[in-house]
């Protein structure tokens, strides 16, 4: 893994620095929120080709002027061998599989090593239950790549659940 250095703005130039406050213990409503849907191969849930999938998508989104202000990328681990990713966009992007999400969502931010994911999901489910939320679908939002997480000194992950 290449070691990244921070520029004069305190950024890596790869992944933007993540602000957890807007996402921690929050609910929000999406109405036909647009995403590009793509597939990533995994081995026992560990992404194998995430960079090779996301880099061309990011370039295409930039060229189309379709960036979403939240720069959100949701992961749906459909099996030990596959994960669907949903990259938020501001408009349709030609030649890409588009998806829309509508409903009420609850999110909570966690920080630490990915090996804590099981513990985070259990805590998320307990927090949702305490708020009387019924989780219909669960997504993970990995906010930075591993190199940027190392450079920033924080590895934030947002767990997002569809609640209505």
C-alpha positions in Angstrom: 0.0 0.0 0.0 1.4 3.4 -1.0 1.8 5.8 1.8 -0.1 9.1 1.2 1.0 12.5 2.4 -1.3 15.3 3.3 -1.3 18.4 1.1 -1.5 22.1 2.2 -5.2 21.7 2.8 -4.8 18.7 5.0 -6.2 16.3 2.4 -4.6 13.4 0.5 -5.9 14.3 -2.9 -7.5 10.8 -3.1 -10.4 10.5 -0.6 -11.8 13.6 1.0 -11.5 13.9 4.7 -14.7 12.6 6.3 -16.8 14.6 8.8 -18.7 12.1 10.9 -21.1 14.6 12.6 -23.8 14.8 9.8 -24.0 11.0 9.8 -23.7 9.9 13.4 -27.0 8.8 15.0 -29.1 10.6 12.4 -32.2 9.8 10.4 -33.0 11.2 7.0 -35.3 10.8 4.1 -34.4 10.0 0.5 -36.8 10.5 -2.3 -35.6 8.8 -5.5 -32.0 9.3 -4.6 -29.9 8.3 -7.6 -27.0 5.8 -7.5 -24.9 4.0 -9.9 -25.0 0.3 -9.1 -21.8 -1.8 -9.7 -20.5 -5.2 -8.5 -17.3 -5.9 -6.6 -15.8 -9.4 -6.2 -15.1 -10.4 -2.6 -13.4 -13.3 -0.9 -15.1 -14.0 2.4 -16.5 -10.4 2.3 -13.0 -8.8 1.7 -13.2 -6.7 -1.5 -10.8 -7.9 -4.2 -11.3 -5.4 -7.1 -12.9 -2.4 -5.4 -10.3 0.1 -6.7 -10.6 -1.2 -10.2 -14.4 -0.8 -10.1 -14.6 2.6 -8.2 -11.8 4.5 -10.0 -13.3 4.4 -13.5 -16.7 5.1 -12.0 -15.4 8.2 -10.2 -13.8 9.4 -13.4 -17.0 8.9 -15.4 -19.0 10.7 -12.7 -16.6 13.6 -12.7 -16.7 13.9 -16.5 -20.5 13.8 -16.5 -20.7 16.5 -13.8 -22.8 14.1 -11.7 -21.0 14.3 -8.4 -23.3 14.1 -5.3 -22.3 16.4 -2.5 -22.2 13.6 0.1 -19.8 11.5 -2.1 -21.6 8.5 -0.7 -20.7 4.9 -1.6 -22.9 2.2 -0.1 -21.9 -1.4 0.1 -24.3 -4.3 0.2 -22.5 -7.6 0.9 -24.8 -10.0 -1.0 -22.6 -13.0 -0.3 -19.1 -14.0 0.7 -18.1 -13.6 -2.9 -19.9 -10.5 -4.1 -20.8 -7.0 -2.9 -23.0 -4.5 -4.8 -21.9 -0.9 -4.4 -24.2 2.1 -4.9 -22.4 5.4 -5.7 -24.6 8.4 -5.1 -24.9 10.7 -8.1 -26.7 14.0 -8.8 -28.0 12.8 -12.2 -28.1 9.8 -14.5 -24.8 8.7 -15.9 -24.9 7.3 -19.5 -24.0 3.6 -19.9 -24.2 2.8 -16.2 -26.7 0.7 -14.3 -28.8 3.3 -12.3 -30.7 2.6 -9.1 -32.9 4.8 -6.9 -33.6 4.7 -3.2 -36.5 6.2 -1.4 -37.5 5.9 2.3 -36.4 6.7 5.8 -32.8 5.8 6.8 -30.9 5.7 10.1 -27.1 6.0 10.2 -24.4 5.7 12.8 -20.7 6.2 12.5 -18.0 3.9 13.8 -14.2 4.2 13.8 -11.6 1.5 13.9 -10.3 -1.6 12.2 -12.6 -3.4 9.8 -12.4 -6.5 12.0 -14.8 -4.7 14.3 -17.6 -4.8 11.7 -19.5 -7.5 13.5 -19.5 -5.6 16.7 -20.5 -2.4 14.9 -23.5 -4.1 13.3 -24.6 -5.6 16.6 -24.4 -2.1 18.2 -26.2 -0.6 15.3 -29.1 -3.1 15.6 -29.3 -2.5 19.3 -29.4 1.3 18.8 -32.0 1.0 16.1 -34.1 -1.3 18.3 -33.9 1.2 21.2 -35.4 3.9 18.9 -38.1 1.4 17.7 -36.7 1.3 14.2 -37.2 -1.9 12.2 -34.2 -2.3 9.9 -35.3 -3.5 6.4 -31.9 -3.3 4.7 -28.4 -2.7 5.9 -25.6 -0.9 4.1 -22.0 -0.1 4.9 -20.4 3.1 3.8 -16.6 2.9 3.9 -15.6 6.6 3.9 -12.0 6.3 2.7 -9.6 3.9 1.1 -7.2 2.2 3.5 -4.3 4.5 2.4 -6.3 7.6 3.2 -7.6 6.2 6.5 -3.9 5.6 7.5 -2.9 9.2 6.4 -5.9 10.7 8.3 -5.4 8.5 11.3 -9.1 7.6 11.3 -11.0 4.8 9.6 -14.6 5.8 9.7 -17.4 3.5 8.6 -21.0 4.5 8.5 -23.6 1.8 9.0 -26.9 2.8 7.3 -30.2 1.1 7.7 -33.4 1.5 5.7 -36.1 1.9 8.4 -39.2 2.7 6.3 
